[in-house]
């Protein structure tokens, strides 16, 4: 009788052990640390601080998770425009992306708030806002679209280049054929200046400038230097009219497959590069201007930004009423510094 009892107990123990084994990494459960491979696409030019550090982040995550999380980076819109990449993440054909916040309006128009002109009093207020309630609000909007925000990466203030003349006052933009990103608010803002804005994918801009289909474009300095716009543009005016941030996202379904431990690694690495990008951006701003001067561009920094802001302010009231609502705008205003 004892032998039978011992045999039954042994069998029970064996079954319990096997059941425990079925919960390890072999079945792909989250707690077991399933190996996850992600494609991360973005539109940033290689050689810029943001692009280079996203690549470095992927390398560090792979090493620190011992290969459980592998991220393949596809820069320069290799996987499509920002809008197309967002759609791919939402459809599940791509797992991750680093997309300009304003472009995310294709999924929810509230994300267009980043495209309000001259919305931050200075860069410190902008950075603090994305680290606080304002950044959390936008992250929650994207979570409702099925995407987990893993971090923000600064892209910076945007400036105007063109082939006509230096841009000093709002009247200098009158009639200028200027490329803007695919954002209705940006179009509205430039139309307040009587410019002729054209929405166009970044990958098409150089050719359009070269062929004369456009007079001008606007981008952060890093994205003026890297694609060599100095070859097809004569004037750089430091207008600083928009401030852009990249949101790095992972599809919620993919994020849920990653173990808690590996999620912490990803978030820590994202925070690391977010801070480092800001440091490098501050360091290279002057270098970029000097480089463009050396390459023949005529640079002016005597822009009447107060006049530009006053001229473009009507879009604030219109978009608060029609799109953003009082709650989001109150969060923004509390952080703006104005």
C-alpha positions in Angstrom: 0.0 0.0 0.0 2.8 2.4 0.9 4.6 1.6 -2.4 1.4 2.5 -4.3 1.1 5.7 -2.3 4.7 6.6 -2.9 4.2 5.9 -6.6 1.2 8.1 -6.7 3.0 10.9 -4.9 5.9 10.6 -7.3 3.6 10.8 -10.3 1.9 13.9 -8.9 5.3 15.6 -8.3 6.4 14.8 -11.8 3.2 16.3 -13.3 3.6 19.5 -11.2 7.1 19.9 -12.4 6.1 19.4 -16.0 3.3 21.9 -15.5 5.8 24.4 -14.1 8.1 23.8 -17.1 5.3 24.6 -19.5 5.3 28.2 -18.1 8.9 29.0 -18.9 10.3 30.7 -22.1 9.6 27.6 -24.2 5.9 28.5 -24.6 6.6 32.2 -25.2 4.9 33.5 -22.1 5.7 37.1 -20.9 7.1 36.0 -17.5 9.5 33.6 -19.2 11.1 36.3 -21.3 9.9 35.4 -24.8 12.4 36.5 -27.5 10.9 39.4 -29.4 12.2 40.9 -32.6 11.0 44.4 -33.5 11.3 46.4 -36.7 11.6 50.1 -35.7 11.2 52.6 -38.5 11.7 56.3 -38.5 12.2 59.2 -41.0 15.3 60.7 -39.3 18.4 61.2 -41.3 21.4 59.1 -40.4 24.2 61.1 -38.9 21.9 63.1 -36.7 22.1 62.8 -32.8 18.5 61.4 -32.6 19.1 58.8 -35.4 22.5 57.7 -34.1 21.3 57.3 -30.5 18.2 55.3 -31.4 20.6 52.9 -33.2 22.8 52.8 -30.1 19.7 52.2 -27.9 18.8 49.1 -30.0 22.3 47.8 -29.6 22.3 48.3 -25.8 18.9 46.7 -25.4 19.9 43.6 -27.3 23.0 43.2 -25.1 21.3 43.9 -21.8 18.4 41.6 -22.5 20.9 38.9 -23.7 19.2 38.8 -27.1 15.7 38.4 -25.8 14.7 41.8 -27.4 16.2 42.5 -30.8 15.4 45.7 -32.6 16.2 46.3 -36.2 16.4 50.0 -37.1 15.2 51.3 -40.5 16.0 55.0 -40.8 15.4 57.5 -43.7 11.8 56.5 -44.3 12.9 53.1 -45.6 9.6 51.5 -44.5 7.5 54.4 -45.8 6.4 57.9 -44.7 5.8 58.6 -41.0 2.0 58.3 -41.6 2.5 55.0 -43.4 4.7 53.6 -40.7 2.1 54.5 -38.0 -0.5 52.6 -40.1 1.8 49.6 -40.2 2.3 49.6 -36.4 -1.5 49.8 -36.0 -2.1 47.0 -38.4 0.5 44.8 -36.8 2.8 44.6 -39.9 5.5 46.6 -38.0 6.2 46.4 -34.3 7.7 49.7 -33.4 8.4 53.2 -34.8 9.8 56.6 -33.8 7.4 59.2 -35.2 7.2 63.0 -34.9 4.4 63.7 -32.4 2.6 66.1 -34.9 2.4 63.4 -37.5 0.5 61.2 -35.2 -2.6 63.3 -35.9 -3.3 60.8 -38.6 -4.6 58.6 -35.8 -5.9 61.3 -33.4 -6.1 65.0 -34.3 -5.2 66.0 -30.7 -1.6 65.0 -31.5 -1.4 68.0 -33.9 -1.0 70.2 -30.9 2.8 69.9 -31.3 2.4 72.0 -34.5 1.2 75.1 -32.7 3.7 77.9 -33.7 5.9 79.3 -31.1 4.2 77.3 -28.4 7.0 77.3 -25.9 8.7 80.3 -24.3 12.0 78.6 -24.5 13.6 75.1 -24.9 13.6 74.4 -21.2 9.9 74.7 -20.9 9.5 72.5 -23.9 11.6 69.8 -22.4 10.0 69.9 -19.1 6.5 69.7 -20.7 7.3 66.4 -22.4 8.6 65.0 -19.1 5.5 66.1 -17.3 1.7 66.1 -17.6 1.7 67.3 -21.2 3.8 64.4 -22.3 1.8 61.9 -20.3 -1.4 63.2 -21.9 -0.1 62.6 -25.4 1.2 59.2 -24.4 -2.3 58.2 -23.2 -3.8 59.3 -26.5 -1.5 56.9 -28.4 -2.1 54.1 -25.9 -5.8 54.3 -26.9 -4.5 53.8 -30.5 -2.8 50.5 -29.4 0.7 51.9 -28.9 2.9 52.1 -25.9 5.1 55.2 -25.6 8.5 54.1 -24.5 10.1 57.5 -24.7 10.5 60.9 -26.3 13.5 62.0 -28.4 14.0 65.7 -29.1 14.1 66.7 -32.7 14.3 70.4 -32.1 13.3 73.8 -33.4 12.5 74.1 -37.0 13.9 76.9 -39.3 13.2 78.0 -42.8 15.5 77.6 -45.8 14.7 79.1 -49.2 16.1 80.3 -52.5 14.4 83.8 -52.6 15.7 86.0 -49.8 16.4 86.1 -46.0 13.3 85.7 -43.9 13.3 88.4 -41.3 9.6 89.4 -40.9 6.3 87.7 -41.7 5.9 89.6 -44.9 9.0 87.8 -46.3 7.1 84.5 -46.4 4.3 86.0 -48.5 3.8 83.8 -51.6 6.6 81.4 -50.7 6.1 77.9 -52.0 7.2 76.0 -48.8 7.2 72.3 -48.0 5.7 71.3 -44.7 5.1 67.9 -43.1 1.7 66.2 -43.5 0.0 68.3 -40.9 -3.2 70.4 -41.3 -2.2 72.7 -38.5 1.2 73.5 -40.1 -0.6 74.3 -43.3 -3.0 76.6 -41.4 -0.1 78.3 -39.6 1.8 79.1 -42.8 -1.4 80.2 -44.5 -1.7 82.8 -41.7 1.6 84.2 -43.2 0.2 84.1 -46.7 2.7 81.5 -47.7 1.9 78.6 -50.1 2.5 75.5 -48.0 2.7 72.1 -49.6 2.5 68.8 -47.6 5.1 66.4 -48.9 7.0 63.3 -47.6 10.5 64.2 -46.5 12.1 61.8 -48.9 10.7 63.8 -51.8 11.9 67.3 -50.6 15.4 67.4 -52.0 14.3 66.6 -55.5 11.4 69.1 -55.4 13.8 71.9 -54.3 16.3 70.9 -56.9 13.7 71.0 -59.7 12.2 74.3 -58.5 8.8 72.9 -57.6 9.4 74.4 -54.2 11.0 77.6 -53.0 11.6 76.6 -49.4 11.4 74.0 -46.7 11.5 74.0 -42.9 13.3 71.6 -40.6 15.5 71.4 -37.6 19.2 72.2 -38.3 20.2 68.5 -38.0 17.8 67.7 -40.8 19.1 70.6 -42.9 22.7 69.5 -42.6 22.3 65.7 -43.0 20.4 65.7 -46.3 22.6 68.5 -47.7 19.9 71.0 -48.4 22.7 73.6 -48.7 23.2 72.1 -52.2 19.7 73.3 -53.3 19.0 76.2 -50.9 20.7 79.5 -50.5 19.3 81.1 -47.4 18.8 79.8 -43.8 16.7 81.9 -41.5 16.6 80.9 -37.8 12.9 81.3 -37.3 12.5 78.5 -34.7 8.7 78.5 -35.5 7.9 74.9 -34.4 9.5 72.6 -31.8 9.4 68.9 -32.6 9.7 65.8 -30.5 9.8 62.2 -31.7 7.7 59.7 -29.8 9.1 56.1 -29.8 6.2 53.6 -29.6 5.8 49.8 -29.5 2.6 48.1 -30.5 0.8 47.1 -27.3 0.4 43.5 -28.4 4.2 43.3 -28.8 4.9 45.2 -25.6 2.8 42.7 -23.6 5.0 39.8 -24.9 8.1 41.3 -23.3 9.0 40.4 -19.7 8.7 43.0 -17.0 12.5 42.8 -16.6 13.2 43.5 -20.2 10.6 46.2 -20.3 12.5 48.0 -17.6 15.7 47.7 -19.7 13.9 49.3 -22.7 12.5 52.2 -20.7 15.8 52.8 -19.0 17.7 52.9 -22.4 15.0 55.2 -23.9 15.4 57.6 -21.0 19.2 57.5 -21.4 19.2 58.4 -25.0 16.5 61.0 -24.5 18.8 63.0 -22.2 21.8 62.4 -24.4 20.1 63.7 -27.5 19.3 66.9 -25.7 23.0 67.3 -24.6 24.2 66.6 -28.2 21.6 68.9 -29.7 22.8 71.8 -27.5 26.4 71.0 -28.4 26.0 70.8 -32.2 23.5 73.7 -32.9 26.3 76.2 -33.3 28.4 73.7 -35.2 25.6 73.1 -37.7 25.2 76.8 -38.4 29.0 77.2 -38.9 29.0 74.2 -41.2 26.2 75.5 -43.3 28.0 78.9 -43.6 31.2 77.2 -44.7 29.2 75.3 -47.4 27.9 78.6 -48.8 24.5 79.2 -47.2 23.7 82.7 -46.1 22.5 82.6 -42.5 20.5 85.2 -40.7 19.4 85.1 -37.0 17.8 88.6 -36.8 14.3 87.1 -37.3 11.4 89.1 -35.7 10.0 86.0 -33.9 7.5 88.1 -31.9 6.0 89.4 -35.1 5.8 85.9 -36.5 4.1 84.6 -33.3 1.5 87.4 -33.3 0.7 86.8 -37.0 0.2 83.1 -36.4 -1.7 83.2 -33.1 -5.2 82.9 -34.7 -4.6 79.2 -35.1 -4.6 78.7 -31.3 -8.2 79.7 -30.8 -9.4 77.9 -33.9 -7.8 74.6 -33.0 -8.7 74.8 -29.3 -12.3 75.2 -30.3 -12.4 72.6 -33.1 -9.9 70.0 -32.1 -7.9 70.2 -28.8 -10.5 71.2 -26.3 -10.0 73.2 -23.1 -8.5 70.3 -21.0 -5.5 69.7 -23.2 -5.0 73.4 -23.9 -5.0 74.2 -20.2 -2.3 71.5 -19.6 -0.3 73.0 -22.4 -0.7 76.6 -21.2 0.4 75.6 -17.6 3.6 74.3 -19.1 4.3 76.8 -21.9 6.1 79.5 -20.0 4.1 82.3 -21.6 
